[in-house]
Amino acid sequence: MPEIVPLRSGDPHNLGAYRLQGRIGEGGQGVVFLGVGSSGDHVAVKLLRSDLAGDPMMRERFLREVDAAKRVSPFCTAQLIETGVAGDQPYIVSEYIEGDTLQQRVLTSGPLGGPALHRLAIGTATALAAIHQAGVVHRDFKPANVIMGPDGPRVIDFGIAKALDASATQTSRPVGTPAYMAPEQIMGHQVGPPADLFAWACTILYAATGNSPFGSDTLPAVINRILNAAPTTDSLHGLLRDVVESCVAKDPRARPTAEQVLLRLLQHAQPNPAILQEAAAAAGATPPPPNAWAPPNAPYGAPPHGAPPPVPTKQYAAGIPPQTGSYGMPPINQPLRAPVNQPPPPPYHPQPIHHIGTQPSVQKSSRVGLAAVAVGVAVVAIAAVVVVAMRDNGTGTTGTTGTSSSSLSSVSSEPTTPEPKPSPTPTVIRAKMPGLSAYLYEASTDPLALTYYDVNDESKKNWVNYPRESRDGKFTRSTKYWQQYLSPDGTYSVGRPRNYMSDNFHGVDIITRSTGAVQTLKTVKLPLTYEYGEWSRNSTRLLFTILNPSGENWTVKGFIVIDIATGKTTVRRINDPTIKDGRFYWSPDESGFVIAYTDGTTSGLRHYNFQGEVVKTIPGVGVPYNTANGLYSPSGDKFVTKCPDTNAGTCIWDSETGAAQTQLTSDCNPVLGWWDEQHLYCWTSPSDTVSKVAVVDLKGDVVRDLIETTDVKRLSPYYVRTGSS
């Protein structure tokens, strides 16, 4: 709780209709007093320094800008009550919130975590949503401007930074606290709501760690990190981590809106008129209800293996969850449309130096030099801000930083170049899947693409293949192939024919997609076949598992490697009953192959070289799922299996040592593969009639739907990592 100290000599005893009882704190902009009105209610009264609004016209502009903040709805904010002028000093009266600032709370009690951090994130995002809905940008969101009130977090001092900017004679300098400034704010570009979301993410990281996410050493070092480095988010987990990471994107166009952040944190697919009320309630002292995640059921499954029955799971909100990807979340209210090839926005470059000062002579070939000069100019531009900001020790419950107009002589008043119109954010597209009752959800930035799927034709007791024309093209029914495997670079499609060749070899068709040319290669002879195609990352080789389909259960009999450029087919027969129920995967460096083995009560992984010889065994790590696009994460550093204890769920292991890394206790089952380094994708079953393929984080929390179907027993999807991922 902030200490209320007595008034000092020279302090006013009254401001407007409010009697001042003591000092709450002093910041860079002025002094904050505890006042009391005629009704007896306490208020916070901020008396600004006279040099922040030096003449009547400037004071009028300042008060007009602050008055705009009165439109902000009182959701998780300290409501602005009125403004006035005492002599030549403007003052602002706002609701008084008892409690420490977030900065004080972390300094005295340590970082937040768990439900407390989640409520902080929801409450502060709710405040920003309310502020932005009123057409106001905070511009100085930071831990010192969040009060940890008895009914939840409250955001203060919104609109004051903009008012200071509007009342100044120079319009191209940044106003705010450097450690929480967005890149565009540091560089003097146009500042809008995305800058507040950047500062929000930095504040959440501070709350979770006790440290400013871009450091607190020298000013040039901090600015350089903000412009060129990504903060560490290891202290966060699940949805909160994903949302924070999307908010610290360097490109302001890539950041979600405050409302989109709320929808993600509250796990809603679509906005609703009561979102702020609901979010404010969730941010209160009462913990929010348990997460309503969606999870699993169904197979990656090859056609011979069928699909498991549905498994009841937790309920997940219906609809299309926002996409999490390299360009953040899509506009929630954007209408769905047919799939198109939608490229991401062009790169954002925060270094145009002429926006904030005179551009030095820099060689065009020196990108490092340009970045260094940009940082240097940015340091000059905001040095005055830092001097003022450092005076704010975080004790003032309503104190924000400011900049005196007299300190800006070194900053050019040249107008900023207008910002280009934002490019469209990649959107999650909903498309009907032919052949069954199912919908596909995908975006152009997805690291994986659904290249084909199998549908069980129950009337003919047969599986029908639906390959895709291109990464985002149409699916068409195919009767020639059991499966078709699209290469990561999109150059080739490899078909597994339904029929054997006349000499009883099972052929494989290499199709050059640009010309339609087909090359047929021989693999194995009857009664053997092959399946489970897995491309090498560079699209030059394709791995298959040899299977013996005789009897009820198909058994593994070796592997096949096809060199696409030369057409060479290498067949390695292996007769080992301990690997009969597995399938071969590429090793992490693709120098060999890995398969599951079960020897008595021990299950693990067995590594083979190209000659079919065992070179390494990792026991006790359980059995892999039949993961379609590889056993290992994209980096090759970890792999996923069913835990050795069948009741323990899914386990993640270190690829080199086999050491356990983490365990998923959610209902995500079975796992279909790695979505990216921090996410898997798997079958989920939010109800008895609907199943979904969903992206989950390594805690088991669902962050994105990929497929929704009521025909789970008829569907086997096959995803391929795209060449750009």
PyMOL commands that set and color helices and strands:
alter all, ss='L'
color gray80, all
select helices_A, chain A and resi 50-52+56-71+102-109+114-133+143-145+160-167+178-180+183-186+193-209+219-228+238-247+252-254+258-265+275-282+303-305+353-355+367-389+405-407+577-579+712-714
alter helices_A, ss='H'
color red, helices_A
select strands_A, chain A and resi 14-15+18-26+30-36+42-48+80-86+89-95+146-149+152-155+429-432+438-442+448-457+462-467+481-486+492-497+505-512+518-525+529-535+541-548+555-563+568-573+585-586+593-599+602-608+614-619+638-642+650-654+660-664+671-676+679-684+691-697+702-709+715-721
alter strands_A, ss='S'
color yellow, strands_A
deselect
rebuild
show_as cartoon
